[in-house]
Amino acid sequence: MRHGQGWHSEAVSPNGHQIRDPWLTPEGQQQCRRRCESFERHDEVQLLLASPMRRALQTCTLSFAPCVQRGLKIIALPIAEEASDAPCDTGSEVETLQAEFPEVVDFDHVKQGWWHHEQELAVDPASLNARAAKLRRFIRERPEKEVVLVSHGFFNHYLTGDVDDEGKQTTPWWQETELRTFTFEDGDGERAMIRETEESRSQRGAAEDDVRINRPDLRGKSS
């Protein structure tokens, strides 16, 4: 799932990409509440994962409130953060986040200085594809079968294998609070590739074969 509308959105802040780690707007919060009401599988969800960015944690908390209320903690994963080094895609220190999301989020994977865009969190296309593969493997190796992940518009394309190592995006953009459902491909080894379910494609009105587009590298664009 992609997060809801944040204060960095061009719809509300012309220079929003300069806002560091923004929260959801009131409209973004409402988007999440509507998603919560429309989602029919709260009882089946076994694991909640999210990027440690505020807007992703807030989206997960609001959109899957019934899951949180029955005791599921949100596991924050830096490898699920956005694919950009803009201020709006630069996270906050873990102590700050722990104070803002007490009890509902597990920050064990979030270390001091996690928000620096270097090493495995670098934002060049090859590093992002490697990070996406690592996240897919992490999910595949978990014992839970019904998993929710709240991430970001551009990084979701890396996660689903739709950006090449030249940074060209090959599928249409994810909308705010858009949710798609995937399963793992059998025998895909280290790549741990996923494919969208037919039910998910039908619900979002996807064509049988999505129109492929070539997008320039969107580093620095807010999403």
LOPAFI-659191 format. One line per field, with one value per residue (C-alpha): z, x, y. Coordinates in steps of 0.25 Angstrom, whole numbers. Each point is the difference from the previous one (the first is absolute). Last residue first. Layout:
<rs>
Z: (Z; ...)
X: (X; ...)
Y: (Y; ...)
</rs>
This chain:
<rs>
Z: (-13; -2; -11; 3; -7; -12; -10; -13; -3; -11; -1; -2; -2; 10; -7; 4; 3; 15; 5; 15; 5; -12; 2; 15; -3; -11; 11; -2; -2; 9; -2; 11; -8; 8; -4; -9; 2; 0; -2; 13; 1; -1; 4; -3; 9; -5; 12; -9; -15; -5; -13; -13; -4; -6; 8; -6; 11; -9; 9; -4; 7; 0; 9; 10; 11; -9; -4; 14; 2; -8; 7; 14; 10; 9; 0; 5; 1; 0; 0; 13; 1; -5; -10; -12; 7; 2; -14; -6; 9; -5; -15; 2; 6; -12; -9; 7; 0; -15; -2; 8; 13; 10; 12; -1; 1; 1; 2; 14; 7; 8; 9; 12; -3; -4; 0; 14; -2; 3; -1; 8; 14; -2; -14; 2; 11; -8; -12; 7; 6; -14; -6; -12; -14; -13; -11; 1; 1; -14; 0; -8; -1; 12; 12; 1; 3; 12; 6; 11; 5; 4; 12; -1; 13; -3; -1; -9; -10; 1; -2; -14; -8; 12; 6; -14; -6; 12; -1; -15; 2; 11; -8; 7; -12; 4; 3; 7; 1; 2; -8; -1; 10; -7; -14; -5; -2; -4; 14; 2; -13; 3; 13; -8; -10; 12; 6; -14; 0; 13; -5; 3; 7; -7; 1; -3; -8; -12; -10; 4; -8; -6; 12; 0; -13; -2; 11; 11; 11; -3; -7; 4; 0; -12; 3)
X: (23; 9; 10; 14; 4; -10; 9; -7; -12; -2; -14; -6; -15; -4; -4; -14; -3; -1; -13; 4; -9; 3; 15; -2; -8; 10; 10; 13; 13; 12; 14; 9; 13; 9; -7; -13; -5; -14; -4; -5; -14; -5; -12; -1; -4; -1; 1; 4; 1; 11; 6; -1; 10; 14; 8; 14; 11; 11; 0; -14; -13; -12; 4; -11; 9; 6; -13; -4; 12; -6; -13; 4; -2; -10; 1; -11; 3; -9; 9; 8; 12; 10; 9; -8; -1; 15; 3; -9; 7; 14; -5; -5; 14; 7; -9; 2; 15; 0; -9; 8; -6; 9; -6; 9; 12; -4; -13; 1; -13; 5; 8; -2; -6; -14; -2; -4; -10; -13; -12; -13; 6; 4; -1; 5; 10; 5; 1; 8; 10; 1; 5; -8; -1; 4; -10; -5; 14; 3; 9; -10; -5; -9; 2; -3; 15; -2; -10; -10; -7; -15; -4; -12; -9; -14; -1; 12; -8; -13; 8; 5; -2; 3; 13; 5; -2; 7; 12; 1; -2; 10; 11; 4; -5; -10; -3; -13; 0; -12; -11; -12; -9; 2; -4; -11; 7; -11; -1; 15; 2; -10; 7; 13; -5; -5; 14; 5; -11; 5; 14; 9; 13; 13; 14; 7; -7; 8; -8; -12; 4; -14; -7; -14; -2; 15; 0; 10; -10; -3; -12; -2; 11; 1; -4)
Y: (43; 12; 1; 0; -12; -2; -7; 2; -7; -10; -6; -14; -1; -10; -14; -5; 15; 4; 4; 1; -11; -9; 1; -3; -12; -5; 0; 9; -8; 0; -3; -6; 5; -10; -12; 1; -14; 3; 14; 7; 6; 14; 9; 14; 12; 14; 10; 11; -5; -8; 4; -7; -11; -1; 10; 2; 1; -6; -12; -3; 5; -9; -11; 0; 6; 10; 5; 1; 8; 11; 2; -4; -11; -6; -15; -10; -15; -12; -12; 2; -9; 11; -5; 6; 14; 1; -5; 10; 11; -5; 0; 15; 4; -6; 7; 13; -2; -2; 12; 10; 4; -5; -7; -13; 9; 14; 9; 4; -2; -12; 10; -8; -14; -4; -15; -1; 11; -8; 10; 0; 3; 14; 6; 15; -3; -12; 9; 10; -10; -7; 13; 5; -4; 7; -2; 14; 6; -7; -12; -9; -14; 0; -8; -16; -3; 8; -10; 4; -12; 4; -8; -9; 0; 0; 15; 0; -9; 8; 13; -5; 13; 9; -6; -4; 14; 6; -9; 4; 15; 0; -7; -13; -8; -10; -15; -6; -15; -10; 6; -9; 8; 13; -6; 8; 13; 11; 6; 1; 6; 10; 3; 1; 10; 8; 1; 4; 11; 5; 1; -12; 3; 5; -6; 13; 10; 5; -9; 8; 12; 2; -6; -5; -7; -1; -10; 3; 1; -15; -6; -15; -11; -10; -14)
</rs>
